[in-house]
Amino acid sequence: MSPEDAAVRFAKSLAAGGARDELTYDIDAFKSLREEEQAEATQDLLARAQGGDTRAVETLGFAPLPTLSQDVPTRDKLIEEVSSFAEGPLGAFRAASRRALLRLEPSDENIQSLRQDMIEYPAQVSSVYSTLLLKEMGASLEVHITNLRHPGDLTRHHSQAALVEHFGLEKVKENRFSRFRILIALNLLQLPSPLKEGAEGLESIFRTLAEGASPESLNLGHAPGTYADTLPGIIDILNAGEPRPPLPIEEMKRLDGQDAEWIRLVLFGRLLWEKSTRFLQALIEVKPRDWRIILEEELQMETERCAQGSDDDESDWLLELRAAIAELD
């Protein structure tokens, strides 16, 4: 991109308020400006940030400090200003400021500051971008292990990915029946019990690996149960399109060992994703470990979702859950 084109693109980005799917103004254009234009753009971004522009402060994190003019603005002045933003009130602007500060001045202190912000301000998009930045900056494994309990599933996913990559566990994760894959998936479910179960299992694995253990010593793979040969047929029925055949309840109830843990995960996941009578009844009939807790937690979550809605109506799913649980008592 020529400096002339960059100037036009960056001006358009500012005028448009940035792109909907980006947290910054046009970074590529910003980086391609001539040195004097970058200095002027940085001064403009700083003025916008002083007025509360979240995109502006996020973009300041990419300011090319070594080439900035000594008076528009100085390196120390820019970092001082962004540092002051990073101590502001809780919210998206403070989170963006802490990410910008970490880019401008990588340090353990600024890593810890961003980690603390993710705890205090766990908004989904902000936390995902913070997690990706922490990975980029080489944050410690403990940062990502701690994130396994973050309320945002995408944040947990990206920290899982960072840990899987670090320990070279991609092949283990590919096996859908493996103990490791089951813990990964449980940790991504948006209910307290499976999230915690997955986090505890993964924390133990990753910390043991960090101490020097080999993946092979941790039995992360799949240990087939007595009826493992029935799994392909069960999968075919679970994935069948319309008209959907009856679920193989008896076959699922017979599964043991890790295979039983796998079907438990599948039933939990399908209940949350489909919110259907089909999997509600299957869960009640198969009765995998902690099935009643899952129903109670989903009832609580759906009650909260309805309370946050724009009207006072209770969803059909809430009514169905409540009726199903009442019949169990």
TORKOL-4160 file (C-alpha; in steps of 0.2 Angstrom, whole numbers, padded with zeros to 4 digits, m for minus):
329
<pt num="1" X="0000" Y="0000" Z="0000"/>
<pt num="2" X="0007" Y="0017" Z="m0005"/>
<pt num="3" X="0008" Y="0031" Z="0008"/>
<pt num="4" X="m0004" Y="0041" Z="m0002"/>
<pt num="5" X="m0017" Y="0026" Z="m0002"/>
<pt num="6" X="m0014" Y="0024" Z="0016"/>
<pt num="7" X="m0018" Y="0042" Z="0020"/>
<pt num="8" X="m0034" Y="0040" Z="0011"/>
<pt num="9" X="m0039" Y="0024" Z="0019"/>
<pt num="10" X="m0035" Y="0029" Z="0036"/>
<pt num="11" X="m0045" Y="0046" Z="0034"/>
<pt num="12" X="m0060" Y="0036" Z="0028"/>
<pt num="13" X="m0058" Y="0024" Z="0043"/>
<pt num="14" X="m0059" Y="0038" Z="0055"/>
<pt num="15" X="m0073" Y="0046" Z="0046"/>
<pt num="16" X="m0083" Y="0030" Z="0046"/>
<pt num="17" X="m0080" Y="0026" Z="0064"/>
<pt num="18" X="m0070" Y="0010" Z="0060"/>
<pt num="19" X="m0076" Y="m0006" Z="0054"/>
<pt num="20" X="m0090" Y="m0016" Z="0063"/>
<pt num="21" X="m0079" Y="m0032" Z="0065"/>
<pt num="22" X="m0063" Y="m0023" Z="0071"/>
<pt num="23" X="m0059" Y="m0015" Z="0088"/>
<pt num="24" X="m0047" Y="m0002" Z="0080"/>
<pt num="25" X="m0047" Y="0010" Z="0065"/>
<pt num="26" X="m0038" Y="0004" Z="0050"/>
<pt num="27" X="m0021" Y="m0003" Z="0056"/>
<pt num="28" X="m0014" Y="m0008" Z="0040"/>
<pt num="29" X="m0016" Y="0010" Z="0033"/>
<pt num="30" X="m0010" Y="0017" Z="0050"/>
<pt num="31" X="0006" Y="0007" Z="0048"/>
<pt num="32" X="0009" Y="0012" Z="0030"/>
<pt num="33" X="0008" Y="0031" Z="0033"/>
<pt num="34" X="0024" Y="0041" Z="0031"/>
<pt num="35" X="0033" Y="0045" Z="0047"/>
<pt num="36" X="0027" Y="0063" Z="0049"/>
<pt num="37" X="0009" Y="0058" Z="0045"/>
<pt num="38" X="0010" Y="0044" Z="0058"/>
<pt num="39" X="0015" Y="0056" Z="0071"/>
<pt num="40" X="0001" Y="0068" Z="0066"/>
<pt num="41" X="m0011" Y="0053" Z="0066"/>
<pt num="42" X="m0005" Y="0047" Z="0083"/>
<pt num="43" X="m0008" Y="0065" Z="0090"/>
<pt num="44" X="m0026" Y="0064" Z="0082"/>
<pt num="45" X="m0029" Y="0047" Z="0090"/>
<pt num="46" X="m0023" Y="0053" Z="0107"/>
<pt num="47" X="m0035" Y="0068" Z="0106"/>
<pt num="48" X="m0049" Y="0056" Z="0101"/>
<pt num="49" X="m0044" Y="0044" Z="0115"/>
<pt num="50" X="m0044" Y="0059" Z="0128"/>
<pt num="51" X="m0062" Y="0061" Z="0122"/>
<pt num="52" X="m0067" Y="0043" Z="0126"/>
<pt num="53" X="m0065" Y="0035" Z="0109"/>
<pt num="54" X="m0062" Y="0017" Z="0112"/>
<pt num="55" X="m0056" Y="0013" Z="0095"/>
<pt num="56" X="m0043" Y="0027" Z="0096"/>
<pt num="57" X="m0035" Y="0021" Z="0111"/>
<pt num="58" X="m0035" Y="0003" Z="0105"/>
<pt num="59" X="m0026" Y="0009" Z="0089"/>
<pt num="60" X="m0013" Y="0019" Z="0099"/>
<pt num="61" X="m0007" Y="0002" Z="0104"/>
<pt num="62" X="0000" Y="0000" Z="0086"/>
<pt num="63" X="0009" Y="0017" Z="0086"/>
<pt num="64" X="0027" Y="0014" Z="0080"/>
<pt num="65" X="0036" Y="0022" Z="0094"/>
<pt num="66" X="0054" Y="0021" Z="0089"/>
<pt num="67" X="0050" Y="0032" Z="0073"/>
<pt num="68" X="0038" Y="0045" Z="0081"/>
<pt num="69" X="0043" Y="0063" Z="0081"/>
<pt num="70" X="0051" Y="0068" Z="0098"/>
<pt num="71" X="0037" Y="0081" Z="0100"/>
<pt num="72" X="0022" Y="0074" Z="0092"/>
<pt num="73" X="0020" Y="0066" Z="0104"/>
<pt num="74" X="0035" Y="0060" Z="0114"/>
<pt num="75" X="0036" Y="0041" Z="0118"/>
<pt num="76" X="0035" Y="0044" Z="0136"/>
<pt num="77" X="0020" Y="0056" Z="0135"/>
<pt num="78" X="0010" Y="0043" Z="0124"/>
<pt num="79" X="0013" Y="0029" Z="0137"/>
<pt num="80" X="0009" Y="0041" Z="0151"/>
<pt num="81" X="m0007" Y="0046" Z="0143"/>
<pt num="82" X="m0012" Y="0028" Z="0139"/>
<pt num="83" X="m0007" Y="0023" Z="0157"/>
<pt num="84" X="m0019" Y="0035" Z="0164"/>
<pt num="85" X="m0033" Y="0028" Z="0153"/>
<pt num="86" X="m0029" Y="0011" Z="0159"/>
<pt num="87" X="m0033" Y="0016" Z="0177"/>
<pt num="88" X="m0050" Y="0023" Z="0173"/>
<pt num="89" X="m0067" Y="0016" Z="0177"/>
<pt num="90" X="m0071" Y="m0002" Z="0173"/>
<pt num="91" X="m0077" Y="m0004" Z="0155"/>
<pt num="92" X="m0073" Y="m0006" Z="0137"/>
<pt num="93" X="m0062" Y="0009" Z="0136"/>
<pt num="94" X="m0051" Y="0004" Z="0151"/>
<pt num="95" X="m0049" Y="m0014" Z="0143"/>
<pt num="96" X="m0044" Y="m0006" Z="0127"/>
<pt num="97" X="m0032" Y="0005" Z="0136"/>
<pt num="98" X="m0024" Y="m0009" Z="0145"/>
<pt num="99" X="m0022" Y="m0019" Z="0129"/>
<pt num="100" X="m0014" Y="m0004" Z="0121"/>
<pt num="101" X="m0002" Y="m0001" Z="0135"/>
<pt num="102" X="0004" Y="m0019" Z="0134"/>
<pt num="103" X="0007" Y="m0017" Z="0116"/>
<pt num="104" X="0017" Y="m0001" Z="0119"/>
<pt num="105" X="0026" Y="m0007" Z="0134"/>
<pt num="106" X="0027" Y="m0026" Z="0136"/>
<pt num="107" X="0030" Y="m0031" Z="0154"/>
<pt num="108" X="0024" Y="m0043" Z="0167"/>
<pt num="109" X="0016" Y="m0029" Z="0176"/>
<pt num="110" X="0005" Y="m0024" Z="0161"/>
<pt num="111" X="0001" Y="m0043" Z="0158"/>
<pt num="112" X="m0005" Y="m0044" Z="0176"/>
<pt num="113" X="m0015" Y="m0028" Z="0174"/>
<pt num="114" X="m0024" Y="m0035" Z="0158"/>
<pt num="115" X="m0027" Y="m0051" Z="0167"/>
<pt num="116" X="m0036" Y="m0042" Z="0181"/>
<pt num="117" X="m0046" Y="m0032" Z="0169"/>
<pt num="118" X="m0053" Y="m0049" Z="0162"/>
<pt num="119" X="m0058" Y="m0054" Z="0179"/>
<pt num="120" X="m0067" Y="m0038" Z="0183"/>
<pt num="121" X="m0074" Y="m0035" Z="0165"/>
<pt num="122" X="m0077" Y="m0052" Z="0158"/>
<pt num="123" X="m0087" Y="m0045" Z="0142"/>
<pt num="124" X="m0085" Y="m0058" Z="0128"/>
<pt num="125" X="m0077" Y="m0048" Z="0114"/>
<pt num="126" X="m0066" Y="m0039" Z="0125"/>
<pt num="127" X="m0060" Y="m0054" Z="0134"/>
<pt num="128" X="m0057" Y="m0064" Z="0118"/>
<pt num="129" X="m0046" Y="m0050" Z="0111"/>
<pt num="130" X="m0036" Y="m0049" Z="0128"/>
<pt num="131" X="m0033" Y="m0068" Z="0127"/>
<pt num="132" X="m0027" Y="m0067" Z="0110"/>
<pt num="133" X="m0015" Y="m0053" Z="0114"/>
<pt num="134" X="m0009" Y="m0062" Z="0130"/>
<pt num="135" X="m0004" Y="m0077" Z="0119"/>
<pt num="136" X="0004" Y="m0065" Z="0106"/>
<pt num="137" X="0014" Y="m0057" Z="0120"/>
<pt num="138" X="0020" Y="m0074" Z="0127"/>
<pt num="139" X="0010" Y="m0073" Z="0143"/>
<pt num="140" X="0014" Y="m0087" Z="0156"/>
<pt num="141" X="0004" Y="m0104" Z="0155"/>
<pt num="142" X="m0004" Y="m0100" Z="0171"/>
<pt num="143" X="m0013" Y="m0085" Z="0163"/>
<pt num="144" X="m0021" Y="m0097" Z="0151"/>
<pt num="145" X="m0024" Y="m0110" Z="0164"/>
<pt num="146" X="m0033" Y="m0097" Z="0175"/>
<pt num="147" X="m0044" Y="m0092" Z="0159"/>
<pt num="148" X="m0051" Y="m0110" Z="0159"/>
<pt num="149" X="m0063" Y="m0103" Z="0172"/>
<pt num="150" X="m0068" Y="m0087" Z="0163"/>
<pt num="151" X="m0086" Y="m0085" Z="0161"/>
<pt num="152" X="m0085" Y="m0082" Z="0142"/>
<pt num="153" X="m0084" Y="m0098" Z="0132"/>
<pt num="154" X="m0074" Y="m0090" Z="0117"/>
<pt num="155" X="m0061" Y="m0084" Z="0130"/>
<pt num="156" X="m0060" Y="m0102" Z="0137"/>
<pt num="157" X="m0058" Y="m0109" Z="0119"/>
<pt num="158" X="m0044" Y="m0097" Z="0115"/>
<pt num="159" X="m0034" Y="m0101" Z="0131"/>
<pt num="160" X="m0037" Y="m0120" Z="0128"/>
<pt num="161" X="m0030" Y="m0118" Z="0110"/>
<pt num="162" X="m0015" Y="m0109" Z="0117"/>
<pt num="163" X="m0012" Y="m0123" Z="0129"/>
<pt num="164" X="m0015" Y="m0137" Z="0117"/>
<pt num="165" X="m0003" Y="m0128" Z="0105"/>
<pt num="166" X="0010" Y="m0126" Z="0118"/>
<pt num="167" X="0010" Y="m0144" Z="0123"/>
<pt num="168" X="0008" Y="m0151" Z="0106"/>
<pt num="169" X="m0009" Y="m0160" Z="0110"/>
<pt num="170" X="m0018" Y="m0157" Z="0093"/>
<pt num="171" X="m0018" Y="m0176" Z="0089"/>
<pt num="172" X="m0025" Y="m0180" Z="0106"/>
<pt num="173" X="m0039" Y="m0167" Z="0104"/>
<pt num="174" X="m0044" Y="m0174" Z="0087"/>
<pt num="175" X="m0051" Y="m0190" Z="0095"/>
<pt num="176" X="m0069" Y="m0186" Z="0100"/>
<pt num="177" X="m0070" Y="m0200" Z="0112"/>
<pt num="178" X="m0053" Y="m0196" Z="0121"/>
<pt num="179" X="m0054" Y="m0191" Z="0139"/>
<pt num="180" X="m0045" Y="m0175" Z="0134"/>
<pt num="181" X="m0057" Y="m0170" Z="0121"/>
<pt num="182" X="m0072" Y="m0174" Z="0133"/>
<pt num="183" X="m0064" Y="m0162" Z="0146"/>
<pt num="184" X="m0061" Y="m0149" Z="0133"/>
<pt num="185" X="m0079" Y="m0150" Z="0127"/>
<pt num="186" X="m0086" Y="m0150" Z="0145"/>
<pt num="187" X="m0076" Y="m0134" Z="0149"/>
<pt num="188" X="m0085" Y="m0125" Z="0134"/>
<pt num="189" X="m0103" Y="m0129" Z="0140"/>
<pt num="190" X="m0111" Y="m0113" Z="0148"/>
<pt num="191" X="m0117" Y="m0121" Z="0164"/>
<pt num="192" X="m0108" Y="m0120" Z="0180"/>
<pt num="193" X="m0105" Y="m0139" Z="0184"/>
<pt num="194" X="m0098" Y="m0145" Z="0167"/>
<pt num="195" X="m0088" Y="m0129" Z="0165"/>
<pt num="196" X="m0080" Y="m0132" Z="0182"/>
<pt num="197" X="m0078" Y="m0151" Z="0179"/>
<pt num="198" X="m0069" Y="m0148" Z="0163"/>
<pt num="199" X="m0058" Y="m0134" Z="0170"/>
<pt num="200" X="m0053" Y="m0145" Z="0185"/>
<pt num="201" X="m0048" Y="m0159" Z="0174"/>
<pt num="202" X="m0039" Y="m0148" Z="0161"/>
<pt num="203" X="m0030" Y="m0138" Z="0175"/>
<pt num="204" X="m0023" Y="m0154" Z="0182"/>
<pt num="205" X="m0017" Y="m0160" Z="0165"/>
<pt num="206" X="m0009" Y="m0144" Z="0160"/>
<pt num="207" X="0000" Y="m0141" Z="0176"/>
<pt num="208" X="0006" Y="m0159" Z="0177"/>
<pt num="209" X="0013" Y="m0157" Z="0159"/>
<pt num="210" X="0021" Y="m0141" Z="0164"/>
<pt num="211" X="0030" Y="m0150" Z="0178"/>
<pt num="212" X="0038" Y="m0161" Z="0165"/>
<pt num="213" X="0026" Y="m0176" Z="0163"/>
<pt num="214" X="0024" Y="m0184" Z="0146"/>
<pt num="215" X="0006" Y="m0184" Z="0138"/>
<pt num="216" X="0007" Y="m0203" Z="0136"/>
<pt num="217" X="0009" Y="m0204" Z="0155"/>
<pt num="218" X="m0008" Y="m0196" Z="0158"/>
<pt num="219" X="m0020" Y="m0207" Z="0149"/>
<pt num="220" X="m0027" Y="m0193" Z="0138"/>
<pt num="221" X="m0034" Y="m0204" Z="0124"/>
<pt num="222" X="m0049" Y="m0216" Z="0122"/>
<pt num="223" X="m0050" Y="m0232" Z="0132"/>
<pt num="224" X="m0064" Y="m0242" Z="0124"/>
<pt num="225" X="m0078" Y="m0248" Z="0135"/>
<pt num="226" X="m0087" Y="m0265" Z="0134"/>
<pt num="227" X="m0099" Y="m0259" Z="0120"/>
<pt num="228" X="m0088" Y="m0247" Z="0110"/>
<pt num="229" X="m0092" Y="m0256" Z="0094"/>
<pt num="230" X="m0110" Y="m0248" Z="0095"/>
<pt num="231" X="m0103" Y="m0230" Z="0095"/>
<pt num="232" X="m0103" Y="m0228" Z="0076"/>
<pt num="233" X="m0122" Y="m0233" Z="0075"/>
<pt num="234" X="m0126" Y="m0221" Z="0090"/>
<pt num="235" X="m0117" Y="m0207" Z="0081"/>
<pt num="236" X="m0127" Y="m0210" Z="0065"/>
<pt num="237" X="m0143" Y="m0209" Z="0074"/>
<pt num="238" X="m0138" Y="m0194" Z="0084"/>
<pt num="239" X="m0133" Y="m0185" Z="0067"/>
<pt num="240" X="m0148" Y="m0191" Z="0057"/>
<pt num="241" X="m0158" Y="m0178" Z="0048"/>
<pt num="242" X="m0177" Y="m0177" Z="0046"/>
<pt num="243" X="m0187" Y="m0188" Z="0049"/>
<pt num="244" X="m0176" Y="m0191" Z="0064"/>
<pt num="245" X="m0176" Y="m0209" Z="0070"/>
<pt num="246" X="m0179" Y="m0213" Z="0089"/>
<pt num="247" X="m0164" Y="m0211" Z="0100"/>
<pt num="248" X="m0156" Y="m0227" Z="0105"/>
<pt num="249" X="m0159" Y="m0226" Z="0123"/>
<pt num="250" X="m0155" Y="m0243" Z="0128"/>
<pt num="251" X="m0139" Y="m0243" Z="0118"/>
<pt num="252" X="m0134" Y="m0227" Z="0127"/>
<pt num="253" X="m0138" Y="m0233" Z="0144"/>
<pt num="254" X="m0127" Y="m0249" Z="0141"/>
<pt num="255" X="m0111" Y="m0238" Z="0138"/>
<pt num="256" X="m0098" Y="m0239" Z="0151"/>
<pt num="257" X="m0081" Y="m0231" Z="0155"/>
<pt num="258" X="m0076" Y="m0217" Z="0144"/>
<pt num="259" X="m0089" Y="m0221" Z="0132"/>
<pt num="260" X="m0102" Y="m0217" Z="0145"/>
<pt num="261" X="m0093" Y="m0201" Z="0149"/>
<pt num="262" X="m0094" Y="m0197" Z="0130"/>
<pt num="263" X="m0113" Y="m0200" Z="0128"/>
<pt num="264" X="m0115" Y="m0190" Z="0144"/>
<pt num="265" X="m0106" Y="m0175" Z="0136"/>
<pt num="266" X="m0116" Y="m0177" Z="0120"/>
<pt num="267" X="m0133" Y="m0177" Z="0129"/>
<pt num="268" X="m0128" Y="m0162" Z="0140"/>
<pt num="269" X="m0122" Y="m0153" Z="0124"/>
<pt num="270" X="m0137" Y="m0157" Z="0113"/>
<pt num="271" X="m0149" Y="m0152" Z="0128"/>
<pt num="272" X="m0141" Y="m0135" Z="0128"/>
<pt num="273" X="m0139" Y="m0132" Z="0110"/>
<pt num="274" X="m0156" Y="m0139" Z="0103"/>
<pt num="275" X="m0167" Y="m0135" Z="0119"/>
<pt num="276" X="m0178" Y="m0149" Z="0113"/>
<pt num="277" X="m0190" Y="m0162" Z="0120"/>
<pt num="278" X="m0180" Y="m0175" Z="0111"/>
<pt num="279" X="m0164" Y="m0173" Z="0121"/>
<pt num="280" X="m0173" Y="m0168" Z="0137"/>
<pt num="281" X="m0182" Y="m0184" Z="0138"/>
<pt num="282" X="m0166" Y="m0194" Z="0132"/>
<pt num="283" X="m0157" Y="m0186" Z="0147"/>
<pt num="284" X="m0170" Y="m0191" Z="0159"/>
<pt num="285" X="m0171" Y="m0209" Z="0153"/>
<pt num="286" X="m0152" Y="m0212" Z="0151"/>
<pt num="287" X="m0148" Y="m0203" Z="0168"/>
<pt num="288" X="m0130" Y="m0200" Z="0165"/>
<pt num="289" X="m0120" Y="m0194" Z="0180"/>
<pt num="290" X="m0126" Y="m0177" Z="0187"/>
<pt num="291" X="m0140" Y="m0177" Z="0175"/>
<pt num="292" X="m0152" Y="m0169" Z="0187"/>
<pt num="293" X="m0140" Y="m0156" Z="0192"/>
<pt num="294" X="m0139" Y="m0151" Z="0173"/>
<pt num="295" X="m0157" Y="m0149" Z="0172"/>
<pt num="296" X="m0158" Y="m0138" Z="0187"/>
<pt num="297" X="m0144" Y="m0127" Z="0181"/>
<pt num="298" X="m0152" Y="m0126" Z="0164"/>
<pt num="299" X="m0168" Y="m0121" Z="0172"/>
<pt num="300" X="m0160" Y="m0107" Z="0182"/>
<pt num="301" X="m0150" Y="m0101" Z="0166"/>
<pt num="302" X="m0166" Y="m0101" Z="0156"/>
<pt num="303" X="m0176" Y="m0092" Z="0170"/>
<pt num="304" X="m0162" Y="m0078" Z="0170"/>
<pt num="305" X="m0162" Y="m0077" Z="0151"/>
<pt num="306" X="m0181" Y="m0074" Z="0151"/>
<pt num="307" X="m0179" Y="m0061" Z="0165"/>
<pt num="308" X="m0167" Y="m0051" Z="0154"/>
<pt num="309" X="m0178" Y="m0052" Z="0139"/>
<pt num="310" X="m0188" Y="m0037" Z="0132"/>
<pt num="311" X="m0205" Y="m0044" Z="0138"/>
<pt num="312" X="m0211" Y="m0053" Z="0153"/>
<pt num="313" X="m0216" Y="m0069" Z="0143"/>
<pt num="314" X="m0208" Y="m0086" Z="0149"/>
<pt num="315" X="m0201" Y="m0096" Z="0135"/>
<pt num="316" X="m0208" Y="m0112" Z="0129"/>
<pt num="317" X="m0192" Y="m0120" Z="0134"/>
<pt num="318" X="m0193" Y="m0114" Z="0152"/>
<pt num="319" X="m0210" Y="m0120" Z="0153"/>
<pt num="320" X="m0205" Y="m0137" Z="0147"/>
<pt num="321" X="m0190" Y="m0138" Z="0158"/>
<pt num="322" X="m0201" Y="m0133" Z="0173"/>
<pt num="323" X="m0214" Y="m0146" Z="0169"/>
<pt num="324" X="m0201" Y="m0160" Z="0166"/>
<pt num="325" X="m0193" Y="m0157" Z="0183"/>
<pt num="326" X="m0209" Y="m0156" Z="0192"/>
<pt num="327" X="m0214" Y="m0173" Z="0186"/>
<pt num="328" X="m0198" Y="m0180" Z="0194"/>
<pt num="329" X="m0202" Y="m0174" Z="0211"/>
